[in-house]
Structure formats: C-alpha cells, structure tokens
C-alpha cells in the first residue's frame, strides 16, 4: 500500500482525501512551516501537492501566486525526485485554459492553454516545469479541476449557499450557461485511481454533467427547502458586469465547457456520485453544522 505525503495542512481537499481515500498511510506537512529542502521524503511513495494560493482579493500581488504556486511547487518536486519518491501529484486548475470563447470546442486534456490571471498563469507555469521533471522513475500526474464542492466547503460555493439561505429574490432566472463542478469524494476517487495506476500526464477531474447557474440555484434551494423568487437581469447589465466585475459575473452568467472523456478512459473510472447527490450531501453537511 502506497505511503503518501500531503502538502497543505487542514485543507478542504486534504481533509476529505484523508477521510475517503482507500489509502490510509499518509502524513501531512505545512509548507508555511517547512522548506522543501528540509523535508524528509524517505519512505514516501507519492506526494500529493495541494498547497497553493487560490483566488484572493485584488490586494494579493501577482508575485505571491508565482512564488507559491509555481516556485514552491517546483522545489517540492525537485526534492521529491532527488529523494527517490516515485510519483508527484499536482492539483492544478481549469483556470489554466483561460476564458472560454462561445462556439469553440470544449476544453480537454490536450487543449492549448491561455491563462488570463496570475492564479491560472502560475499554475500553468508549474505544470510546464513539472512535465520537464517527469521520468519513468518519477511519475508526474497533473489534475485539473473546476470548482470543488462538498461538506465543509468555503469560498464562492459557500457564499452562494448563504445567499440562497438569506435572500428571497435572486437575479438568476433563465441563465442559459453550463459550468462543471467536482464533488470532493469524486475527486478523491480520481486521485486514488491515479495513484493505483501510477498514471502520468494531464487529467481533468469533474462530475459527469454540467449545470446552469439557474439549475444550480434551484438544486441548492430544493435541498435547503427554500423557494426564492428569481428574476432575469437585462443583458446589458450582465454584459457590463462581465466586463467590469469578471470574477463574479463570468462565473455566474458565462459558460465553461469541459470534456474529460480521455481521463475517464485512461483511468477506467467514472465518478460514483451524481452532481445531485453531491450537492445534497453538501447541503446536509452545511445544515448539520448550524
């Protein structure tokens, strides 16, 4: 049975990996408190690298994204390879693709990447460097995932849940978009399979179908036993919002098409939980903590 070193203590994904993975021999380490050069990698078969800076406020300098998401990742991988670790698993993001253009093909494992913010750029530059480090003896596995959700999630999904809980009138009627999500137990299953097969390359981990924002709000509302009234914003308001506040409006009103057929074929893995089951369990966990 593989022994795994997880970087990033008490992270949402790390906590769920420890809980749901079939692999039970692991240690967790903080890269805020430990330099890669000081870590003892002996005895570990795989490194699951989760430590990262994700989207923060605009006050976070771009240099900080590159210092943590790119430079620290490369140093970890170099030290792991030099110490004889057999596999390095890097949790990347679909933000490496950039902005989806309507009418183009869905992004997949082989699509060209044009990241358009420091988060996506830093992750993509880390991917490039990691692939150069890969050898038959040092397998590099890159997992790109859209928004990950589940019990205990924070960030934007939690903000949406609280909005639905507290506001009876919401501007999400008739939003005809499609966005993909990843239930955290499904993601753990993808990671387990990658470790089991020692699979190298780029993988896209996500649930089997997308949702529109309207359907997502309806789904969450149903499980919360809420019935908010929804109205539609005028197109000019949405277009202006996407232009001036892309971080919010793009996620809520535009599409982000993905195709991970190659990942599922290579791994021989289909996520066991539907998106409906995933959000139901997320809301059950949210309500139980109130």
C-alpha positions in Angstrom: 0.0 0.0 0.0 1.4 3.4 -1.0 2.5 5.9 1.6 1.6 9.4 0.7 2.9 12.8 1.8 0.2 15.5 1.6 1.3 19.2 1.4 -1.0 21.8 2.8 -2.4 21.1 6.3 -6.1 21.1 7.1 -7.1 22.0 3.5 -10.6 21.1 2.3 -9.4 18.6 -0.3 -6.7 17.2 2.0 -9.1 16.6 4.8 -11.5 14.8 2.5 -8.7 12.8 1.0 -7.7 11.5 4.4 -11.3 10.7 5.2 -12.4 9.0 2.0 -9.2 7.6 0.2 -8.6 3.9 0.2 -5.0 4.8 1.0 -4.6 5.1 4.8 -0.8 5.6 5.2 -0.1 9.3 4.9 1.5 12.3 6.6 0.5 15.9 6.1 3.0 18.8 6.1 2.8 22.6 6.1 4.9 24.4 3.6 4.5 27.6 5.6 6.5 26.0 8.4 8.8 23.7 6.4 11.1 24.4 3.5 11.1 21.7 0.8 14.8 21.3 1.3 14.3 20.3 4.9 11.6 17.7 4.4 12.5 14.0 4.9 10.9 12.2 1.9 12.2 8.8 2.8 9.5 6.1 2.9 7.0 8.0 0.8 5.9 6.6 -2.5 3.8 9.6 -3.6 3.5 13.3 -2.9 0.0 14.8 -3.2 0.8 18.5 -3.6 -2.2 20.6 -2.5 -0.5 23.7 -1.1 -1.4 26.7 -3.1 -2.7 30.3 -3.2 -6.1 30.3 -4.8 -8.2 33.3 -5.7 -7.8 36.0 -3.1 -8.6 39.7 -3.0 -7.0 42.1 -5.6 -4.6 43.1 -2.9 -2.6 39.9 -3.3 0.4 40.7 -5.5 0.9 38.6 -8.6 4.4 37.7 -7.4 2.9 35.8 -4.4 0.9 33.5 -6.7 4.1 32.7 -8.7 6.2 32.3 -5.5 3.8 29.7 -4.0 2.0 28.1 -6.9 5.0 27.8 -9.3 8.3 28.2 -7.5 7.4 26.3 -4.3 5.9 23.5 -6.3 9.0 23.1 -8.5 11.2 23.0 -5.4 9.0 20.3 -3.8 9.1 18.2 -7.0 12.9 18.5 -7.3 13.4 17.5 -3.7 10.9 14.6 -4.0 12.6 13.3 -7.2 16.1 13.6 -5.7 14.9 11.6 -2.7 13.5 8.7 -4.7 9.8 9.5 -4.5 8.1 7.6 -7.3 5.1 9.9 -8.1 4.3 13.6 -7.8 0.6 14.5 -8.0 -0.1 18.2 -8.6 -3.6 19.7 -8.1 -3.9 22.2 -10.8 -7.0 24.1 -12.0 -9.1 24.5 -15.2 -8.2 28.2 -14.9 -5.0 27.3 -16.9 -7.2 27.2 -20.0 -8.2 30.9 -19.8 -11.5 32.3 -20.9 -13.8 30.0 -22.9 -15.0 31.5 -26.2 -18.6 30.7 -27.2 -18.7 28.5 -30.3 -15.4 26.8 -29.7 -14.8 23.2 -28.8 -14.9 22.1 -25.2 -11.5 22.1 -23.4 -9.9 18.7 -22.8 -6.7 17.2 -21.6 -4.8 18.3 -24.8 -6.3 21.8 -25.4 -4.0 24.8 -25.7 -3.8 26.9 -22.5 -4.0 30.7 -22.4 -4.4 31.6 -18.7 -5.5 35.2 -18.1 -4.9 35.8 -14.5 -2.0 35.2 -12.0 -3.7 32.2 -10.5 -4.1 30.4 -13.8 -0.7 31.6 -15.1 1.2 30.4 -12.0 -0.5 27.0 -12.1 0.2 26.5 -15.8 3.9 27.5 -15.5 4.2 25.0 -12.7 2.6 22.3 -14.9 5.2 23.0 -17.7 8.1 22.7 -15.3 6.8 19.6 -13.7 6.4 17.8 -17.0 10.1 18.5 -17.7 11.0 16.8 -14.4 9.0 13.7 -15.2 10.8 10.4 -15.9 9.8 6.7 -15.9 11.1 6.6 -12.4 9.4 9.9 -11.3 5.8 10.0 -12.5 4.2 13.4 -12.7 0.4 13.5 -12.6 -1.4 16.8 -13.1 -5.1 17.1 -12.2 -7.1 20.0 -13.5 -10.4 20.5 -11.7 -13.2 23.1 -11.8 -14.8 24.3 -8.5 -14.6 21.5 -5.9 -17.5 21.3 -3.5 -18.8 19.1 -0.6 -19.5 19.3 3.1 -17.3 21.9 4.7 -16.5 23.8 1.5 -15.8 27.5 1.7 -15.2 30.3 -0.9 -17.7 31.0 -3.6 -19.9 28.0 -3.2 -20.4 28.8 0.4 -21.2 32.4 -0.4 -23.9 31.2 -2.9 -25.4 28.9 -0.3 -25.7 31.7 2.2 -27.1 34.0 -0.4 -29.9 31.5 -1.2 -30.5 31.0 2.5 -30.8 34.7 3.3 -32.1 36.5 0.2 -35.6 35.7 -1.1 -35.2 37.4 -4.5 -32.3 36.4 -6.7 -31.1 37.5 -10.3 -30.6 34.0 -11.7 -33.7 33.3 -13.8 -33.2 31.9 -17.2 -29.4 31.8 -17.1 -28.6 29.6 -20.1 -25.0 28.7 -19.3 -23.1 25.5 -18.5 -20.4 25.1 -15.9 -18.8 22.0 -14.5 -18.2 21.2 -10.8 -16.4 18.4 -8.9 -17.8 16.7 -5.8 -14.9 16.2 -3.4 -15.5 12.4 -3.0 -15.4 12.0 -6.8 -12.1 13.9 -6.8 -10.7 11.6 -4.1 -11.7 8.7 -6.4 -9.8 10.2 -9.3 -6.7 10.7 -7.1 -6.9 7.2 -5.8 -7.1 5.7 -9.3 -4.1 7.9 -10.5 -2.0 6.6 -7.5 -3.1 3.0 -8.1 -2.2 3.1 -11.8 0.8 5.4 -11.3 -0.8 7.3 -14.2 1.2 10.1 -15.7 0.1 13.1 -17.7 -2.8 15.6 -17.5 -6.2 14.6 -16.2 -9.4 16.6 -15.9 -11.4 15.5 -12.8 -15.1 16.6 -12.7 -18.6 15.4 -12.3 -20.3 13.7 -15.2 -22.6 16.7 -16.3 -22.6 20.5 -16.1 -25.2 22.7 -14.6 -26.5 26.2 -15.5 -26.5 28.7 -12.7 -30.3 28.7 -12.7 -30.4 24.9 -12.2 -27.6 25.1 -9.6 -29.6 27.6 -7.6 -32.7 25.5 -7.9 -30.9 22.4 -6.8 -29.4 24.1 -3.7 -32.7 25.8 -2.9 -34.5 22.4 -3.0 -32.1 20.7 -0.6 -32.3 23.8 1.7 -36.1 23.8 1.5 -36.1 27.4 0.2 -38.1 28.8 -2.6 -36.5 32.1 -3.7 -38.1 34.1 -6.4 -35.8 34.5 -9.4 -35.7 37.3 -11.9 -33.6 37.9 -15.0 -31.1 40.7 -15.3 -31.2 42.7 -18.6 -28.5 41.6 -21.0 -26.7 45.0 -20.9 -26.4 44.6 -17.1 -24.9 41.1 -17.4 -22.5 42.2 -20.2 -21.4 45.2 -18.2 -20.9 43.0 -15.1 -18.8 40.6 -17.0 -16.6 43.4 -18.3 -16.1 45.3 -15.1 -16.6 42.5 -12.5 -15.4 39.4 -14.3 -14.5 37.5 -11.2 -18.2 37.3 -10.1 -20.3 37.8 -13.3 -18.3 35.5 -15.5 -18.7 32.5 -13.1 -22.5 33.2 -12.7 -23.5 34.0 -16.3 -21.0 32.6 -18.8 -20.2 29.0 -19.7 -17.0 27.0 -19.2 -17.2 23.8 -21.3 -15.0 20.8 -20.5 -14.6 17.3 -21.8 -12.8 14.7 -19.8 -13.6 11.6 -21.8 -9.8 10.8 -22.2 -9.3 11.0 -18.4 -12.2 8.5 -17.7 -10.9 6.1 -20.4 -7.3 6.1 -19.3 -8.2 5.7 -15.6 -11.1 3.4 -16.2 -13.0 5.5 -13.7 -16.5 7.1 -13.7 -17.4 9.3 -10.7 -19.7 7.3 -8.4 -21.7 10.3 -7.2 -24.0 12.3 -9.4 -23.9 16.1 -9.1 -27.4 16.0 -7.5 -26.1 13.5 -4.8 -23.0 15.6 -4.3 -24.9 18.9 -3.6 -27.4 17.0 -1.5 -24.6 15.8 0.8 -23.0 19.2 0.8 -26.2 20.9 2.0 -26.8 18.2 4.5 -23.4 18.9 6.0 -24.0 22.6 5.9 -27.3 22.4 7.8 -25.9 19.9 10.3 -23.3 22.5 11.4 -25.8 25.3 12.0 
